Amino acid sequence: MKQTIRPRRSVLYMPGSNARALEKARELPADCLVLDLEDAVAPDAKAAARDQVVEALQAGGYGDRELVVRVNDPNSELGETDIDAVGAAGADAILLPKVESAETISIAGDSLNSAGAPPAMPVWIMAETARGILDLDEIVANQPRLAAIVMGTSDLAKQLRVSPRGSRAGLVHALSQTVLTARAHGLDIIDGVHLALNDADGFRDACIQGRELGFDGKSLIHPRQIATANECFGISEADAESAREILAAWEIASQAGSGVTVVRGQLIEQLHVDEAQRVLTIFEATAGPKE
């Protein structure tokens, strides 16, 4: 399945059990909302949360925000019930937690088919265990529904016995390895959460680090984090203008039958054109306010 280029600068988790949060999310400037049925929901509230998320999806009103539902383990009866309920309810994708095998993605795909979900409905996966990251290349290979990987840095840090705070030195190897795997398979990848809500400077530093490591966006746990994530992972007007210049020069070169051109003294080839198109597509999608 050809991946759709769309902004995923800010990916905000919203507890599926919180009706007020689901309503408020319709007005938040996040690129993506993860309606959570897993970690954010207490065991005895799972069924009610599922019904509430389905109702919210069917009611709509979220504009152009990408809607992803994090289901429970699809290998479990609870996860199967989640997928059956949300598969045809209007979500843009489902997010699978703690994925450690390709079989888990296949099981989720079969469940989506049984639920009457659109044939091309994307699946996202969480990379949050040592085994899942070590085997990630094998896990994501030849998965036509797969569109994105989301880092679960809290669970991963706990398992690795390192700190997810500060420089995240103990996580950098895993973060970079996961980015490398995502890019090898043409997938988007989202950095993990920053749990210290009152640490605005630390959060900005984490966003900048994530951008430098190659992530497409940041997982968020509170609306106050959206603006910084959108800024740090966004496309500047200068970058957009540079992309326009490359595309215009390439069009002229193509009409002349040339496979290369020069822009501001730099040789431009197809790979630069592809990146310029991606940059401009994301910029145009985020230039105005969220509807």
N, C-alpha and C positions, 0 to 999 in steps of 0.2 A: 504494500500500500504506500503510495507516494505521500510523504509527510507534508502537511499543510503548514505554511509559515504563519505563525501568529505570535503575538507578544505574550510572554509568560514571566514578566518581570516580578510580579507580586502574586504569590500563590497563598491565599489566606485560608487557614483551617477554621471551619465554623461547626460547633457541636450540633449534631443532628437533633439532639434532645432539647435544644434551646430555641423555642419558637420566635422569641424576640430577636435573637441573633440572625436567624434565617430571614426575617422580615427586614432588618436593618441592612443586611448584605445587598439588598436590591439597589442601594444608593451609594455603596462604597466604591471608590475608584480603583479597586483591585482588578488585575487582568483575569485572574482565575480564582474561583471559590471551591474549596474542597469541603463538601458537606460530609461530615465525619460520622460514621456509624461504628467506628472501632475504638481507639484509645480514649477518645473524648466522651464516651458514653458508658455509664455504669451498666453492669450486667443485667440488672433488673429493669433498665430503661431501654434496652435494645429494640424491642418490638415497637414501643411507642415512638421512638426516634425514627425508625424505618418508615412508619406510617406518616410521620410528620415531614420527612424528607420527600417522600413520594408526592405528598400533597403540595409541597412547595414547588417541586419541579413541574407538576401539572398546572399549577396556577401561573407559572412563568413570571414575567415582569423583571427579569434580571438583565435585560438589554443584551449587550454584546459580551458580557462576562462569560468566560468559559466555566462550565459547571461540571465538576468532577465529584463523584461519590466514592469515599473510601469505605469499602465494604470490609466485613470480617473475613477471616481466612476462608478462601473458596473451597478448601478441602474439608471444611466443617459444614454441618447442617445449617448453622447460623449464617455462614457466608453464602451458601447456596440459596437460602431464603432471601438474603439481601439482594443478590444478583437477579433473582427471579422477580423481585418487587420493583427494582429500579431500572432494569434493563430496557424497558419500553416506556419509561415515565418521562423521558425528555432530557436525561443527562447527556453531556457531551462525551463523557468517558467514565470509566470506573478505575479506582486506584486499589491495587492489591498490596496488603501489608506483608512485610517480612518474607519476601520471595526468595527461595533458595533452590528452585529447580524450574526447568522449562515446563515440566508437567503441570505445575500450578497455573501457568498462563494458559495452557491448553484446556485445563479443566474449566477455567473461567470463561474461555471462549465458547466452549460447548454449552455452558450454562447460559451465556448471553444468547446463543442461537435458540435454545429451548425457550427462553423468555420472550422471544420475538423482537430482540434488539435489532437495530439496523445492522446489516451485514458488515459494514465498515466501521462500526462503533469502536473507537480506540480503547486500549487498555494502557494504564500507567502502572508502574511497579515501584515499590519501596525497596531501596538498597540500604539495609540497616543491620545486617549481621555480617560477621567475618566470613562465614561460608558463602553467603549470597554474593559478596563482593569478589571473593576468590574465584567463584564459578560464573561470574556475570557474563563473560564473553559467550560461554556456552548457553547460558540461560536465555539471552536475548537474540541469539542467532535464529534467523528464519522464523520470525514471529510477525506476521503481516499486520496484526492488530496493534502491536506495540508502538506507542508514540512517544513516551517520556519515562524517565527515571527520576525518582525523588529520593534524595538522601534522607535517611533517618538518623541524624547525627547523635541524638540523645541516646537511643538504644545502642548504637554502634560504639559510642564512647564508653558506655557502661561495660559492654562486653570486652572492649580492648583495655579497659582499666586506665583510660586517659581522660584528660579534662576537655570538655567541649567549649570551654571558655577561653578568653584571651586570644592568643595567637593560633590556637587549635593545632599546635605543633604535632601532637600525637595522631591527629586525623588527616594531616595534609597528604600523606602517601595514599591513603584510601580514597580521599577526595579526588586527587589527580588521576588515580588509576580508573576510577569510575567515569570521570570525564572522558578519558581516553577511550574507554569501551563504548560509551555513548556515541562519541563522534565516529568511531569505526563503523557503527551500525546506523548512522544517520538519525540518531535520536536526540531529542531535547533532554536537558538534565537540569534539575532544580536543586539548589543548595538547601541544607537543613535549617532548622529553626534556631533562633537566638532567644533563650528563655528569660534573660534578664530584662524585664519590661522597662525598668527605669534607667537602663544603661544605654542612652541614646548614642553616645560616642562609640561605645563598644559595638553597638549594632551597625553603625555606619562603617566602622572598620571591617566588620565581618562581611558586609555587603561588598565593599571594595575588594577584599581578599577573594571573595567568591567570583566576582567579575574577572579578576586577574587570573584565577585558576581556570576560567572558561565556562562557568555556569551561565545559564540563560536567565535565571531569576532566583528568588529567595522564598523559602517557605516562611510563613508568618503565623503568629499566634494572636495578634491583636491589631485592630485597625490603625492604631497610632504608628505602626511600622510601615504602612503602605507607601506613604509619600517618599520616604528615604529609599525604599527598594525600587520604586519606579524611577527615581532620579539616578541611582547608582547603576541600574541595569538598563537604563533607557538609552535612546539614540539622540545625540545632540543635533542641533540645527546644522552645525559645521560638518558633522559626519554625514548628515543627509545630503547636504549640498555637494560634498565630495563624491558621494555615490551617484548623484544625478549627473555630475560632470563625467564620471567614468562611463555611465550608460550612454550618454549622448555621444561621447567620443567613439565608443564601441559601435554604435549604430552607423556612424559615418564610415568607420573602417570596414564594417561588414558589407555595406553597400558598395565599397570599392574592392571587395573580394579579399580583404586582408584578415588574417586571424590574430593580429596583434595591433596595438596602438600605443601611443605614449601620452600620458597625462601628467603635467607638471614634472617632466623629466623622468617619470617612472614607467617602465614597461608594463603594459596591461594585457593580460591574457584572459582566457575564459574563466579561470578560477577567481580572478578579481571581479569579473562581471557577475558571477553567481553570488559572491559575497555582497557586492553593491546592491543587487536586487533584493537580497534578504534584508539588508540594513534599511533600505528605502521602504520595503513592505511593512516592516515593524514600525518604522517612524510614522508612516502615514496612518497606521492603525491606532497609534497612541497620541497623535498630534492634538486631538480635541478631548473634551471631557467625556467620561464614561456616560453612556446613555442608559 
